[in-house]
């Protein structure tokens, strides 16, 4: 029998032990293959290639995804190699040379790698159409997806994962040649170096996390807040530093200190399995400090990133509305023929009939500077201000803000409407001038000024003075241009009208189109959300697997302990309950810390962007929790079967 035959036999007879490693590789290959298929799909590629930025983002995401997957496979391989060190030692005792053992392990790993590659590509091929449909749905695109088998994706995935498999297969030689026979037999007993619990460092950990949360939740626009004093960038770095350091100290010192206090509490010390459970749990946390700290921090970053991308996606419609407040808006061309063709194009789609149309004259008014009392919304440079009539403003206002009551003017009053992105608070507005003088020809007229942030013409890109109709008529002000505002039914999908109208504009003029902006926003946010989901899925699966592998490693070390417990009369049910409690805490640490850190980060982001992140945060948190529950149940079941055998 050749070494290759022996390797095939080992894989066949021990596949149940290799299954998790095989499943991890297959899952990783499937995810990467589907991602490559998406980038090659003609429907998706056409939409992504419209934007250079999206193409770059998609390419960068594939590199990040591949890096995550490669690290995940290397960790999985490392776990199984450590698990097999005693087996390797036995081969040496039986007389096999190191080169022969290395070749056999190489063949075994390569067989599993090629098998996982085949399974991953097959599963990815079946699921790719589903994910293409999901991405198109997230982009709010009504194009039907079709099944596309890409040989380019197969070749790309095969080359990359054959190289990864080849590299991991060579690691078997490294283990054999770098470890002595004694190391191979006793390596399973080695654990991370434990740190002594400390009350001082426990208090410091809570203080650092609390301080990080306090700074993060400070008002962003208040002059005395830390955000305003040291700047957004430096504050974010400070919060990140405090949170990371606090988390590491929390897991390394606070939790062991808390467990120490629980362990010596007399009222619970001898109850049930508490004596064994608490002692082992404390040791388990101390030996996994680095792993749990890294997973907690990276989980928080991942959840925050997914939540942030989710916020862009779920607020895309509102963002587009903020940028374009009517379906179409443009400055009327001087050529009447072109102007009429544009109006005809706006009425050309029966599926999207015009529901509102208005032509608004825009005037220039000259402010008289008195003691520098000029509104900050108008940086005074000696230029004229843009103005519209009260009647035009009111009619547009009712169309754009149907739930609000239009402002009314008394004689001698005027309004300054400024864009909402000026972010003027009540305190700032209270310092604005209440009276303003304007000059027409040789006459000066004063008005009592009111302010609001409800503009009705987007393309002016500045604050607008709203004057009474009588004032405009009295002084015979002539408009400098006319702005046309049009609304159509179901504007989101009126892209055909947008394209027809846009083709008619002279180069110096432009069309503000809500359908075009909405499509761009949905394409961008949909792709980013999808990429975030893809990478987040792989990352969260990887972190869950890392905890799973770490606990199984400890399970093999703890078999003798549980054998003793069985001999002194502890039942299987009691042992399983003790294991479940210990592993529950191990999974809860990164889960709770990750959710807490990401929730604070997203609350801060919500205040910064002034958007509601409740739904995306809820979705990402629930998904993360469900995934960890699944890994927890698998870990408890596998750990129990290892230490006390399967229930017969």
C-alpha positions as CSV (number, residue, x, y, z in Angstrom):
1,X,0.0,0.0,0.0
2,X,1.4,3.4,-1.0
3,X,1.4,6.5,1.2
4,X,-1.3,8.0,-1.1
5,X,-3.5,4.9,-0.6
6,X,-3.0,5.1,3.2
7,X,-3.9,8.8,3.1
8,X,-7.1,8.1,1.2
9,X,-8.0,5.3,3.7
10,X,-7.4,7.7,6.6
11,X,-9.6,10.4,5.1
12,X,-12.3,7.8,4.4
13,X,-12.4,6.2,7.8
14,X,-11.8,9.3,9.9
15,X,-14.0,11.7,7.8
16,X,-16.3,12.2,10.8
17,X,-13.3,13.8,12.6
18,X,-12.3,15.9,9.6
19,X,-15.9,16.9,8.8
20,X,-15.8,20.3,10.5
21,X,-12.5,21.2,8.8
22,X,-13.9,20.0,5.4
23,X,-17.2,21.9,6.0
24,X,-15.2,25.1,6.9
25,X,-13.2,24.9,3.7
26,X,-16.2,24.2,1.6
27,X,-18.1,27.1,3.1
28,X,-15.2,29.5,2.5
29,X,-14.8,28.3,-1.1
30,X,-18.5,28.6,-1.7
31,X,-18.7,32.2,-0.4
32,X,-15.6,33.3,-2.4
33,X,-16.8,31.6,-5.6
34,X,-20.3,33.2,-5.3
35,X,-18.6,36.6,-4.8
36,X,-16.5,36.1,-8.0
37,X,-19.6,34.9,-9.9
38,X,-21.4,38.1,-8.9
39,X,-18.6,40.2,-10.2
40,X,-18.7,38.3,-13.5
41,X,-22.5,38.2,-13.9
42,X,-23.4,40.5,-16.9
43,X,-26.4,42.1,-15.1
44,X,-24.4,43.0,-12.0
45,X,-21.2,43.9,-13.8
46,X,-23.1,46.4,-16.0
47,X,-24.5,48.2,-13.0
48,X,-21.2,48.1,-11.0
49,X,-19.1,49.3,-14.0
50,X,-21.3,52.5,-14.3
51,X,-19.3,53.8,-11.3
52,X,-15.5,53.6,-11.0
53,X,-15.8,53.9,-7.2
54,X,-18.1,50.8,-7.1
55,X,-15.7,48.8,-9.2
56,X,-12.9,49.7,-6.9
57,X,-15.0,48.9,-3.8
58,X,-16.0,45.5,-5.3
59,X,-12.4,44.6,-6.1
60,X,-11.2,45.7,-2.7
61,X,-13.9,43.7,-1.0
62,X,-12.9,40.6,-2.9
63,X,-9.3,41.0,-1.6
64,X,-10.6,41.5,2.0
65,X,-12.9,38.5,1.7
66,X,-10.0,36.4,0.4
67,X,-7.8,37.5,3.2
68,X,-10.4,36.6,5.8
69,X,-11.0,33.2,4.2
70,X,-7.3,32.4,4.0
71,X,-6.7,33.3,7.7
72,X,-9.8,31.2,8.6
73,X,-8.6,28.2,6.7
74,X,-5.1,28.5,8.1
75,X,-6.5,28.7,11.6
76,X,-8.7,25.6,11.0
77,X,-5.8,23.7,9.6
78,X,-3.7,24.7,12.5
79,X,-6.3,23.4,14.9
80,X,-6.5,20.0,13.2
81,X,-2.7,19.7,13.0
82,X,-2.4,20.4,16.7
83,X,-5.1,17.8,17.3
84,X,-3.2,15.2,15.3
85,X,0.2,15.8,16.9
86,X,-0.1,12.7,19.1
87,X,-1.1,10.6,16.0
88,X,2.0,11.9,14.2
89,X,4.1,10.9,17.2
90,X,2.6,7.4,17.0
91,X,3.6,7.2,13.4
92,X,7.1,8.0,14.4
93,X,7.1,5.4,17.1
94,X,5.9,2.8,14.5
95,X,9.0,3.5,12.4
96,X,7.8,5.9,9.7
97,X,10.4,8.4,8.6
98,X,9.6,12.1,9.0
99,X,9.5,12.6,5.2
100,X,7.0,9.7,4.8
101,X,4.7,11.1,7.5
102,X,4.9,14.6,6.0
103,X,4.0,13.2,2.5
104,X,1.1,11.3,3.9
105,X,-0.3,14.4,5.8
106,X,0.3,16.4,2.6
107,X,-1.8,13.9,0.6
108,X,-4.6,13.8,3.2
109,X,-4.9,17.6,3.4
110,X,-4.7,18.0,-0.4
111,X,-7.4,15.3,-0.9
112,X,-9.7,17.2,1.5
113,X,-8.8,20.5,-0.1
114,X,-9.7,19.3,-3.6
115,X,-12.9,17.7,-2.3
116,X,-13.9,20.9,-0.5
117,X,-13.1,22.9,-3.7
118,X,-15.4,20.7,-5.8
119,X,-18.2,20.8,-3.2
120,X,-17.8,24.6,-2.7
121,X,-18.0,25.3,-6.4
122,X,-21.1,23.1,-6.9
123,X,-22.9,24.6,-3.9
124,X,-21.8,28.1,-5.0
125,X,-23.2,27.5,-8.5
126,X,-26.6,26.5,-7.2
127,X,-26.8,29.4,-4.8
128,X,-25.3,32.1,-7.1
129,X,-28.6,32.8,-8.8
130,X,-30.2,33.4,-5.5
131,X,-27.5,35.8,-4.4
132,X,-27.7,37.7,-7.7
133,X,-31.4,38.1,-7.2
134,X,-30.8,39.3,-3.6
135,X,-28.3,41.9,-4.8
136,X,-30.6,43.1,-7.5
137,X,-33.4,43.3,-5.0
138,X,-31.2,45.3,-2.6
139,X,-30.3,47.6,-5.5
140,X,-34.1,48.0,-6.1
141,X,-33.6,46.9,-9.6
142,X,-36.5,45.1,-11.3
143,X,-34.4,43.2,-13.8
144,X,-34.8,39.5,-13.7
145,X,-31.7,37.5,-12.8
146,X,-30.7,34.5,-14.9
147,X,-28.5,31.5,-14.1
148,X,-24.9,32.2,-15.4
149,X,-22.2,29.6,-15.0
150,X,-18.8,31.3,-15.2
151,X,-15.7,29.3,-16.1
152,X,-13.7,32.4,-15.3
153,X,-15.0,32.2,-11.7
154,X,-14.3,28.5,-11.5
155,X,-10.7,29.0,-12.8
156,X,-10.1,32.0,-10.5
157,X,-11.4,30.1,-7.4
158,X,-9.6,26.9,-8.3
159,X,-6.2,28.5,-8.7
160,X,-6.4,30.5,-5.5
161,X,-7.7,27.7,-3.3
162,X,-5.3,25.1,-4.8
163,X,-2.5,27.4,-3.8
164,X,-3.9,27.9,-0.3
165,X,-4.4,24.1,0.0
166,X,-0.9,23.5,-1.2
167,X,0.5,25.9,1.4
168,X,-1.6,24.4,4.3
169,X,-0.5,20.9,3.2
170,X,3.1,21.9,3.5
171,X,2.5,22.9,7.2
172,X,2.5,19.2,8.0
173,X,6.2,19.0,7.2
174,X,6.8,22.0,9.5
175,X,5.2,20.3,12.5
176,X,7.1,17.1,12.0
177,X,10.5,18.7,11.6
178,X,10.1,21.5,14.2
179,X,8.8,19.3,17.1
180,X,10.4,16.6,19.0
181,X,8.6,13.3,19.8
182,X,8.0,14.5,23.4
183,X,6.5,17.8,22.1
184,X,4.2,15.9,19.8
185,X,2.7,13.8,22.7
186,X,2.3,16.6,25.2
187,X,1.5,19.7,23.1
188,X,-2.2,19.4,23.8
189,X,-1.6,20.4,27.4
190,X,-0.2,23.8,26.5
191,X,-2.5,26.7,27.0
192,X,-2.3,30.5,26.8
193,X,-0.4,32.0,29.8
194,X,-2.9,33.0,32.4
195,X,-2.8,36.4,34.2
196,X,-3.6,36.9,37.9
197,X,-6.9,38.7,38.7
198,X,-6.4,42.3,39.9
199,X,-9.0,44.6,41.6
200,X,-7.1,47.7,40.5
201,X,-7.0,46.7,36.9
202,X,-10.6,45.5,37.0
203,X,-11.7,49.0,38.1
204,X,-9.4,50.5,35.4
205,X,-11.0,48.3,32.7
206,X,-14.6,49.5,33.7
207,X,-13.4,53.1,33.9
208,X,-11.8,53.0,30.4
209,X,-14.9,51.4,28.8
210,X,-17.2,53.8,30.6
211,X,-15.0,56.8,29.6
212,X,-15.0,55.7,26.0
213,X,-18.8,55.4,26.0
214,X,-19.2,58.7,27.7
215,X,-17.1,60.5,25.1
216,X,-18.8,58.7,22.3
217,X,-22.3,59.8,23.5
218,X,-21.3,63.4,24.0
219,X,-23.4,65.9,21.8
220,X,-21.6,66.4,18.5
221,X,-22.7,70.0,17.9
222,X,-22.2,71.4,21.4
223,X,-19.3,73.8,21.6
224,X,-18.1,72.5,25.0
225,X,-18.1,68.8,24.0
226,X,-14.9,66.8,23.5
227,X,-15.9,66.2,19.8
228,X,-15.9,69.9,19.2
229,X,-12.7,70.6,21.2
230,X,-10.3,68.1,19.7
231,X,-12.0,67.2,16.4
232,X,-13.9,64.2,15.1
233,X,-10.8,62.3,13.9
234,X,-8.8,62.5,17.1
235,X,-11.9,61.9,19.3
236,X,-12.7,58.7,17.3
237,X,-9.1,57.5,17.8
238,X,-9.3,58.2,21.5
239,X,-12.6,56.3,21.9
240,X,-11.2,53.4,19.9
241,X,-8.0,53.3,22.1
242,X,-10.0,53.5,25.4
243,X,-12.5,50.8,24.3
244,X,-9.9,48.3,23.0
245,X,-7.7,48.7,26.1
246,X,-10.7,48.6,28.4
247,X,-12.0,45.4,26.7
248,X,-8.7,43.6,26.9
249,X,-8.3,44.5,30.7
250,X,-12.0,43.6,31.3
251,X,-11.6,40.1,29.9
252,X,-8.1,39.5,31.4
253,X,-8.7,40.9,34.9
254,X,-12.3,41.9,35.7
255,X,-14.0,38.7,34.7
256,X,-11.5,36.4,36.5
257,X,-11.7,38.7,39.5
258,X,-15.5,38.5,39.5
259,X,-15.4,34.7,39.1
260,X,-13.0,34.5,42.0
261,X,-15.4,36.3,44.2
262,X,-18.3,34.1,43.0
263,X,-16.2,31.0,43.6
264,X,-15.5,31.8,47.2
265,X,-19.1,32.8,48.0
266,X,-20.1,30.2,50.7
267,X,-23.8,30.2,49.8
268,X,-23.2,28.9,46.3
269,X,-19.8,27.3,46.6
270,X,-21.0,23.7,47.3
271,X,-24.2,23.9,45.4
272,X,-24.5,21.3,42.6
273,X,-21.5,21.3,40.3
274,X,-20.5,24.9,41.1
275,X,-17.2,23.9,42.7
276,X,-16.1,22.3,39.4
277,X,-17.9,24.7,37.0
278,X,-16.6,27.9,38.5
279,X,-13.0,26.6,38.8
280,X,-12.9,25.4,35.2
281,X,-14.7,28.5,33.9
282,X,-12.1,30.8,35.5
283,X,-9.3,28.7,34.1
284,X,-11.0,28.7,30.7
285,X,-11.4,32.5,30.5
286,X,-7.8,33.1,31.7
287,X,-6.4,30.7,29.0
288,X,-8.5,32.3,26.3
289,X,-8.0,36.0,27.2
290,X,-6.2,37.0,23.9
291,X,-8.6,35.1,21.7
292,X,-11.7,36.5,23.4
293,X,-10.4,40.1,23.4
294,X,-9.6,40.0,19.7
295,X,-12.9,38.4,18.8
296,X,-14.9,40.9,20.9
297,X,-13.1,44.0,19.3
298,X,-13.3,42.6,15.8
299,X,-17.0,41.6,16.3
300,X,-17.8,45.2,17.4
301,X,-16.0,46.6,14.4
302,X,-17.8,44.2,12.0
303,X,-21.2,44.9,13.5
304,X,-20.6,48.7,13.4
305,X,-19.5,48.4,9.7
306,X,-22.6,46.4,8.8
307,X,-24.8,48.8,10.8
308,X,-23.2,51.8,9.0
309,X,-23.7,50.2,5.6
310,X,-27.2,49.3,6.6
311,X,-27.9,52.9,7.5
312,X,-26.8,54.1,4.0
313,X,-29.1,51.5,2.4
314,X,-32.2,52.0,4.5
315,X,-31.9,55.8,4.4
316,X,-31.1,55.9,0.6
317,X,-34.6,57.1,-0.3
318,X,-34.5,59.9,2.3
319,X,-31.0,60.9,1.2
320,X,-32.2,61.1,-2.4
321,X,-35.2,63.2,-1.3
322,X,-32.9,65.6,0.6
323,X,-30.8,66.1,-2.5
324,X,-33.7,66.4,-5.0
325,X,-36.9,67.6,-3.4
326,X,-39.0,67.3,-6.6
327,X,-38.9,64.6,-9.2
328,X,-37.3,66.9,-11.8
329,X,-35.9,70.4,-11.4
330,X,-34.0,72.6,-14.0
331,X,-33.4,76.1,-15.2
332,X,-35.7,76.8,-18.2
333,X,-33.5,77.0,-21.3
334,X,-33.6,80.3,-23.2
335,X,-34.5,78.4,-26.4
336,X,-38.4,78.0,-26.3
337,X,-38.2,75.1,-28.7
338,X,-35.9,73.1,-26.4
339,X,-37.9,74.1,-23.4
340,X,-41.1,72.7,-25.0
341,X,-39.4,69.5,-26.0
342,X,-38.3,69.0,-22.3
343,X,-41.8,69.5,-21.1
344,X,-43.0,67.0,-23.8
345,X,-40.5,64.5,-22.6
346,X,-41.7,64.9,-19.0
347,X,-45.2,64.0,-20.2
348,X,-44.1,61.1,-22.4
349,X,-44.5,58.1,-20.1
350,X,-48.1,57.1,-19.3
351,X,-46.9,54.9,-16.4
352,X,-45.5,58.0,-14.7
353,X,-48.0,60.9,-15.4
354,X,-47.1,64.4,-14.3
355,X,-48.8,65.3,-11.0
356,X,-47.3,68.7,-10.5
357,X,-45.6,71.3,-12.7
358,X,-44.6,74.9,-11.8
359,X,-42.4,77.5,-13.5
360,X,-40.9,79.8,-10.8
361,X,-39.4,83.2,-11.6
362,X,-36.2,83.9,-9.7
363,X,-35.2,87.5,-8.9
364,X,-32.1,89.3,-7.6
365,X,-32.4,91.6,-4.6
366,X,-29.7,93.8,-3.3
367,X,-29.2,93.9,0.5
368,X,-28.2,97.0,2.3
369,X,-25.4,96.2,4.8
370,X,-26.1,97.9,8.2
371,X,-23.6,97.4,11.0
372,X,-22.5,94.1,9.5
373,X,-26.0,92.7,10.4
374,X,-26.2,90.3,7.4
375,X,-27.5,86.8,7.9
376,X,-24.8,84.1,8.2
377,X,-26.7,82.0,5.6
378,X,-25.7,84.7,3.1
379,X,-21.9,85.4,3.2
380,X,-21.9,89.1,2.3
381,X,-19.7,89.8,-0.6
382,X,-21.5,92.7,-2.2
383,X,-23.5,90.4,-4.4
384,X,-27.3,90.2,-4.8
385,X,-29.5,87.6,-3.1
386,X,-31.8,85.3,-4.9
387,X,-35.5,85.7,-4.2
388,X,-38.9,84.2,-5.2
389,X,-42.5,85.3,-4.6
390,X,-44.6,84.2,-1.6
391,X,-47.2,82.7,-3.9
392,X,-44.7,80.5,-5.8
393,X,-43.1,79.5,-2.5
394,X,-46.4,78.6,-0.9
395,X,-47.5,76.5,-3.9
396,X,-44.2,74.6,-4.0
397,X,-44.3,74.2,-0.2
398,X,-47.7,72.5,-0.3
399,X,-46.4,70.0,-2.9
400,X,-43.1,69.3,-1.2
401,X,-44.2,69.4,2.5
402,X,-47.9,68.2,2.2
403,X,-48.1,67.5,6.0
404,X,-47.0,70.9,7.0
405,X,-48.8,74.3,7.0
406,X,-47.1,76.9,4.8
407,X,-45.8,80.0,6.6
408,X,-47.9,83.1,6.4
409,X,-46.6,86.7,6.1
410,X,-48.0,89.9,7.6
411,X,-47.4,93.2,5.8
412,X,-43.8,94.2,6.0
413,X,-42.5,90.6,6.7
414,X,-40.3,88.3,4.6
415,X,-38.8,84.9,4.9
416,X,-35.3,83.5,4.5
417,X,-35.4,79.8,3.7
418,X,-32.0,78.1,4.0
419,X,-30.9,74.5,3.2
420,X,-31.2,72.0,6.1
421,X,-27.5,71.0,5.8
422,X,-26.6,74.5,7.2
423,X,-27.4,72.9,10.6
424,X,-28.4,76.2,12.3
425,X,-29.6,75.7,15.8
426,X,-32.0,78.0,17.7
427,X,-29.2,79.7,19.5
428,X,-27.5,80.6,16.2
429,X,-30.8,81.7,14.6
430,X,-31.5,84.0,17.6
431,X,-28.4,86.0,16.7
432,X,-29.5,86.5,13.1
433,X,-30.8,89.9,12.2
434,X,-34.6,90.4,12.6
435,X,-34.7,93.2,10.1
436,X,-33.2,93.5,6.7
437,X,-33.2,96.3,4.1
438,X,-33.3,95.8,0.3
439,X,-32.7,98.3,-2.4
440,X,-34.6,98.5,-5.7
441,X,-33.4,101.2,-8.1
442,X,-33.2,104.2,-5.7
443,X,-35.7,102.9,-3.1
444,X,-34.9,101.1,0.1
445,X,-37.5,98.9,1.7
446,X,-37.2,97.1,5.1
447,X,-38.6,93.8,6.1
448,X,-39.0,91.9,9.4
449,X,-37.2,88.6,8.7
450,X,-38.3,85.1,9.7
451,X,-36.2,82.0,9.1
452,X,-36.8,78.3,8.3
453,X,-34.9,75.4,6.8
454,X,-37.6,74.4,4.3
455,X,-36.3,75.3,0.8
456,X,-38.5,74.7,-2.3
457,X,-35.9,75.1,-5.1
458,X,-32.8,72.9,-4.8
459,X,-30.8,74.1,-7.7
460,X,-30.3,77.6,-6.2
461,X,-27.8,76.0,-3.7
462,X,-28.2,78.8,-1.2
463,X,-30.6,80.4,1.1
464,X,-33.6,82.1,-0.7
465,X,-35.4,85.3,0.2
466,X,-39.2,84.9,0.0
467,X,-40.8,88.3,-0.6
468,X,-44.5,89.3,-0.6
469,X,-46.0,89.4,-4.1
470,X,-47.0,93.1,-3.7
471,X,-43.3,94.1,-3.1
472,X,-42.2,92.4,-6.3
473,X,-45.1,93.9,-8.3
474,X,-44.6,97.4,-6.7
475,X,-41.0,97.6,-7.7
476,X,-41.3,95.9,-11.1
477,X,-38.5,93.4,-10.5
478,X,-37.6,91.4,-13.5
479,X,-36.6,87.7,-13.1
480,X,-33.1,86.7,-14.0
481,X,-34.2,83.1,-14.8
482,X,-37.0,80.7,-14.4
483,X,-36.8,77.3,-12.5
484,X,-39.2,74.5,-13.6
485,X,-40.2,72.0,-10.9
486,X,-42.0,68.8,-12.0
487,X,-43.4,65.8,-10.0
488,X,-44.5,62.5,-11.5
489,X,-46.2,59.5,-10.1
490,X,-43.9,56.8,-8.7
491,X,-40.8,59.0,-9.3
492,X,-38.4,56.3,-8.1
493,X,-38.8,54.3,-11.3
494,X,-39.2,57.1,-13.8
495,X,-35.7,56.6,-15.1
496,X,-36.9,56.5,-18.7
497,X,-38.3,60.1,-18.4
498,X,-35.1,61.2,-16.7
499,X,-33.0,59.9,-19.6
500,X,-35.2,61.5,-22.3
501,X,-35.2,64.8,-20.6
502,X,-31.4,64.8,-19.9
503,X,-30.6,64.3,-23.6
504,X,-32.4,67.5,-24.5
505,X,-30.4,69.8,-22.2
506,X,-27.6,72.1,-23.6
507,X,-24.2,71.4,-22.1
508,X,-24.2,74.5,-19.8
509,X,-27.6,73.5,-18.2
510,X,-28.3,70.4,-16.2
511,X,-31.2,68.4,-14.9
512,X,-31.7,67.6,-11.2
513,X,-33.4,64.2,-11.4
514,X,-34.7,62.4,-8.3
515,X,-34.9,59.0,-10.3
516,X,-31.3,59.3,-11.3
517,X,-30.1,60.2,-7.8
518,X,-32.2,57.5,-6.3
519,X,-30.8,54.9,-8.7
520,X,-27.3,55.9,-7.9
521,X,-27.9,55.9,-4.2
522,X,-29.6,52.4,-4.3
523,X,-26.8,51.0,-6.5
524,X,-24.1,52.3,-4.2
525,X,-25.8,51.5,-0.9
526,X,-27.1,48.2,-2.1
527,X,-23.7,47.0,-3.3
528,X,-22.1,48.3,0.0
529,X,-24.7,46.6,2.1
530,X,-24.4,43.3,0.2
531,X,-20.6,43.4,0.5
532,X,-20.9,44.1,4.2
533,X,-23.3,41.2,4.6
534,X,-20.9,38.9,2.7
535,X,-17.8,39.8,4.5
536,X,-19.7,40.0,7.8
537,X,-21.1,36.5,7.3
538,X,-17.7,35.1,6.6
539,X,-16.1,37.0,9.5
540,X,-18.8,36.1,12.1
541,X,-18.7,32.5,11.0
542,X,-14.9,32.5,11.3
543,X,-15.0,34.0,14.9
544,X,-17.6,31.4,15.9
545,X,-15.5,28.6,14.4
546,X,-12.4,29.9,16.2
547,X,-14.2,29.7,19.6
548,X,-15.5,26.3,18.6
549,X,-12.0,25.0,17.7
550,X,-10.5,26.5,20.9
551,X,-13.1,24.8,23.1
552,X,-12.7,21.4,21.4
553,X,-8.9,21.7,21.9
554,X,-9.6,22.1,25.6
555,X,-12.1,19.3,25.5
556,X,-9.4,16.8,24.5
557,X,-7.3,18.1,27.3
558,X,-10.1,17.8,29.9
559,X,-11.2,14.2,29.1
560,X,-9.3,12.8,32.1
561,X,-10.9,15.3,34.5
562,X,-14.4,14.3,33.4
563,X,-13.5,10.6,33.5
564,X,-12.8,11.0,37.2
565,X,-16.1,12.9,37.7
566,X,-18.0,10.0,36.0
567,X,-16.2,7.5,38.3
568,X,-17.2,9.3,41.5
569,X,-20.9,9.3,40.4
570,X,-21.5,12.6,38.5
571,X,-24.3,11.9,36.0
572,X,-24.1,12.7,32.3
573,X,-26.8,15.3,32.7
574,X,-24.9,17.1,35.4
575,X,-21.7,17.1,33.4
576,X,-23.5,18.4,30.3
577,X,-25.1,21.2,32.4
578,X,-21.7,22.2,33.8
579,X,-20.2,22.2,30.3
580,X,-23.1,24.2,28.9
581,X,-22.7,26.9,31.6
582,X,-19.0,27.3,31.0
583,X,-19.2,27.5,27.2
584,X,-22.2,29.8,27.5
585,X,-20.0,32.4,29.3
586,X,-17.3,32.0,26.7
587,X,-19.7,32.8,23.9
588,X,-21.5,35.5,25.8
589,X,-18.3,37.5,26.4
590,X,-17.5,38.5,22.8
591,X,-21.3,38.5,21.9
592,X,-22.3,41.0,24.7
593,X,-19.2,43.2,24.4
594,X,-19.4,43.2,20.6
595,X,-23.1,44.2,20.7
596,X,-22.5,46.8,23.4
597,X,-19.5,48.5,21.7
598,X,-21.2,48.5,18.2
599,X,-24.5,49.9,19.7
600,X,-22.6,52.9,21.2
601,X,-20.7,53.4,18.0
602,X,-23.8,53.3,15.9
603,X,-25.7,55.6,18.3
604,X,-22.9,58.1,17.7
605,X,-23.0,57.6,14.0
606,X,-26.8,58.1,14.0
607,X,-26.4,61.5,15.7
608,X,-23.6,62.4,13.3
609,X,-25.6,61.6,10.2
610,X,-29.0,62.4,11.7
611,X,-30.5,59.1,10.5
612,X,-32.5,56.3,12.2
613,X,-30.3,53.2,12.5
614,X,-32.7,51.1,14.6
615,X,-33.7,48.6,11.9
616,X,-30.3,47.9,10.4
617,X,-28.8,47.6,13.9
618,X,-31.6,45.3,15.0
619,X,-31.1,43.1,11.9
620,X,-27.3,42.8,12.3
621,X,-27.5,42.2,16.1
622,X,-30.2,39.5,15.8
623,X,-28.3,37.7,12.9
624,X,-25.1,37.8,15.0
625,X,-26.9,36.4,18.0
626,X,-28.6,33.6,16.1
627,X,-25.2,32.6,14.5
628,X,-23.6,32.4,17.9
629,X,-26.5,30.4,19.4
630,X,-26.0,27.8,16.6
631,X,-22.2,27.7,17.3
632,X,-22.9,27.5,21.0
633,X,-25.2,24.5,20.7
634,X,-22.8,22.7,18.3
635,X,-19.9,23.4,20.7
636,X,-21.8,22.1,23.8
637,X,-22.8,18.9,21.9
638,X,-19.3,18.3,20.5
639,X,-17.6,19.0,23.8
640,X,-19.9,16.7,25.7
641,X,-19.4,13.9,23.2
642,X,-15.6,14.3,23.4
643,X,-15.2,14.2,27.2
644,X,-17.9,11.6,28.1
645,X,-18.8,10.0,24.8
646,X,-22.1,9.9,22.9
647,X,-25.3,9.1,24.7
648,X,-26.2,5.5,24.0
